[in-house]
Amino acid sequence: MDWERVRIFLEVARAGQILKASKNLRLNHTTVARQVTALEKSLKAKLLERHTAGCTLTAAGESLVQAAERAESEFLKVGASIGGSADTISGTVRVGAPDGLGNFFLAEHLGALAARHPGLIIQLIPLPRTFSLSRREADIAITLDRPKQGRLILSKLTDYSLSVYASQDYLEREGGIEAQADLAGRLFVTHIEDFAYSRALDYAAALGRLMSRRYECGSIVAQIEAVRAGHGIGILHDYAASRYPELRRLLPEVRFVRSYWLTSHPDTHGTRRVQEVHRFIASSVKAARGAFELG
């Protein structure tokens, strides 16, 4: 069995689309389709059902994915053991993180690590979504909920707090907020409920009962910018809001505490580059822990 064809098929299975897989592999769309077809012919089995919107695995395809992932894991383990004694750190490490932590902490700190190691490529993906380590969407993922399934190396990164904020200009224009009752009739800058990917985002419901007017944004960055611009009141991450002197923390009794969890996959965690990035994230957050949770 041609491993290169299996590797291409595995990427198609993970991506769910030949076009997306070809982009991930940096191969021509026709080449990827041809390699999968050749693999099916060599195995005398149909591996994919091809549809207009993508591909689905057949029973034979599911079986091959499981076997291919086991083989891939062994290759990764061997690579880790061979490269573990190298003096330099090189290669690519992809980090998936919530957009708040990714944009307002990791972007700055991981940039310093990348600058320190010329051979290391760090791919930071700060998006409001989850990342699958088993599907190789990331080498390291930071989650809002503690994972309960899968083979993972897991540790708690830190607790963090969120508070109610408005800009100074907004308060001068619309009036101060001394009690929760003062929130009535105000514009609530918050997330889009349909895009909520974690139960940890349920804090918005607490103020949503008081403020019926809503401006909903799909990212933490957008929410902060809307509040900074003086359009309304929002629940913001304290460590992010502290960057902006024009923001005022309101109603100190209204405070939410959530957690970040640091995860990696056993098959890739042993590589020196992943270990270094993992260690660096943990140590950087620990050093800044006082900024993550305000009293």
N, C-alpha and C positions, 0 to 999 in steps of 0.2 A: 504494500500500500504506500502510495506517494505521500509523504508527510506534508510537503508543501501544499498539495491539494487539500489535505485534511485541515491544515492550518487556515486556509482560505475559507473552507466550508464552515469552520468553527466561528470565524468572524461574521460570516453571513448569518449563522444561527443566532449569534449574540445581537447583531444589529437589527435583525428582522427584515432587512432590505438589502438587495444586492447593490443598489446604488450607494447606500450609506456605508456598506462594508467596503466597497471599492474606494471611497474617500478615506476611510480609516486606514486601509492598506496602502493607499497611494498607488492604486493600480487602475487600469482602464476598466470601465464597467463591463465591456465585452469579454475581457480577459477573465474577470472573476466568474462571470456566468459560464464561460467555456470550461474553466477548471472544475467548477462544481458538476457540470454535466459529465465531464470526463471521469470524475470520481464516481458518479452514479453508475456509469457504464462499467467501470472496472469492478465495482461491487455487485453489479447486476441487481441494484435496488434503488428505488426512488427515495431520496432523502428529503426533498423539499416539495411542498405544494406552492407553486408560484401564482400570486394574485396581483391585481393591479396596484394594490396598496402595499404589497410586501410579500413576505414568505412565511409559511408555517411549516413546522417540522412534521414529518411522518413518524410512524413508530420506529422505523429503521433509523431515521435521522436522530430521534431522541437517544437511541442506543449508542449511535456513533458519537454524539456530543458527550455523553457520559464517559465513554472510553477515551475520547480525545482530550478531555479536560484532565483525566487521570494522567495521561501521557505528558501533557503540558506541565502539570504540577511536578512531575519527576524531572523534566528538563530544567525547570526553574530552580528546583532544589540543588541539582548538580551544578548549575551555573552559580548559585550562591556559595556553594562550598569551594568551587574553584576560584571564584573572584574575591572571596572573603578576606584573603590575605594581601590584596593589592594595597599599595601605599596611597593611591589617589582614589577619589570618589568620582565616578563617572556614570553616565547613562541618564535615563529619564525616569522621573518619579511624578506621578499625577496625584494631586491632592484635591479631593472634593470636599467642599465646606459650605455651610449655610452662608448666605450672602452677607449677613451682618458681620460675622467673624472673619469671613474671607476678605471683605473689602476694608474693614476698619481695624484689622489687626494683622492677619496673615500676609496680606499683600506687602506691607512694609517689612515685616520681619523675615519672611521667606526670601524676599529680594536680597537681603543681606547675606543669606546663606548661599544663594545662587552666585552672588558676586565673589564669594570666598572660594568657590570650587569651579574653575573654568570648564571642567569636563562634565559638570552636573547640570542637567536641564530639569527645572521644576515647572510643572504645568499646574497652575492653580486655577480651579474652577469654582468661583464663588457664586453659586446659584441657589435659589429657593426650591430645592428638590432633594430627593434621596439619591444615593449612588450605590450601585451593586458592585461589591468587591469580587464576587464569584464570576460575574460577567466581565471582569477586568475594566469596568468603567473608571476605576480609580485604583491606585495602589494603597492609598491611605484615605479614609473617609472620616469626617467628623459629623456626628449625628446629634439630633435634639432629643431623641428617645434612646434608651438603652436597648440595643439589639437583643432579641430573645432567641433568634434562630441563626443557624449557619455556623461554619467553622471560622471563628474570628479570634484575633488577639485584641482584647478589649480592656480599656482603662478609662476611668473618669478623668476628664481633662480639667474641668472647673465648673463651679456654679457661677451664674451671672444674674444680674438683676435688671429689671426694666421699670421705668417710672413714667409719670405723666409729664409732658413737656409742651411748652408754647414759646414762641419767640417774644422778646421784649417789645418789639414793635406791635405785635398782635395784642399783647396785654394792655399797652397804652391806648391802642385804638378801640378795642372791644371791651375793655374792663378786666379787672383782676379776677383771679380764681382763689377764693378763700375756703370754700367748702364744695363737696361734690354736687350740691344743689346748684352751684353756679355754672355747672357744665350744661345745663338744660338749654337747648336751642343753639349750642355751639356746633361747628363743623368738626366731625371726628375724622382724622386722617388715619386710616387703618389698612389692613391687608385685604385681599380679595378672598372671601371664604371658599369659593370653588377651587382655589389654588392652594389652600392650606394642606400641607403635606405631612403635618405632624400634630399630634395632640397637644404638644407644648405650645402651640400657637393659640390656645383657647383663651388667653388672657383678654383678648379684645372684647369678649362677651360681657365682661364686668362693666365696662364703660358704655358699651353699645346700648345698654338698657336706658342710659341717661341721655345719650345724644343720638337722636334719630337721623340727623343730617350726616351723610357720610361721603368722604372722598376716598376711594379705595385704590391702592397702588400695589402692584405685583412684586415689589422688592423693598427691602429695608432702606436702600439708598434713596429710592423715590419718596418714601414716607418722610425721611429726615429732611430732604430738600423741600418738600411741601410745607413742613412745619417751620423750617428756617425761613421760608419765604413769607411767613405770616398768614398762611391761609387757614389754619385751624390748629387743633390740639391733637397730639398723638401719644401713644405709648411707645417709647423708644428705649433701645439698649443704653444703659447708663454709660458704658465704656465708649460708645460711639458718640452720644450726645455731649459728653464732656469735652470733645474736640472743638465745640462751637460756643464761644462766649455769649453769643446772642440768644442762646436757648436758656430757658428758666425751668428748673425742676419744680413741679407743682404738687400739692397734696401728698406730702411725704408718707402719709398713712396708706396710700394706694401704691403698693409695691409688689412686684411679681419676681419670683426667683425660679430660674430654670437651670438646666445643666447641659454641658457639652460632653460628648463621649468620643474618645479617640479609638479608631478601629483600623486594623490592617488584616491582611489575609496570611495565614500560615505559610502558604506556598511562596510568597514574595517577601515576607517580613525578614527572612534571613539574609537577603541581599544587603550588602553594606550601604548602598545608596538609600534604600528604604529605611533601614535602621537609623541612619544619620538624620534623615528628614523627620522621622518619627520622634527621635530623641530631641531634636531641635524644637519642634512644635511644643512638646511637653515642657521642656525647660523654659522656653520663652513665655508661655502662658503662666507657668508657676512664678516666674520672676515678676510678672505684671498682675498677679492675682488681686492685689488691692484695688485695681481699677475696674475689675469685673463685677464686683458686688458691693454696692453702696448700702449703707445702713439707713 
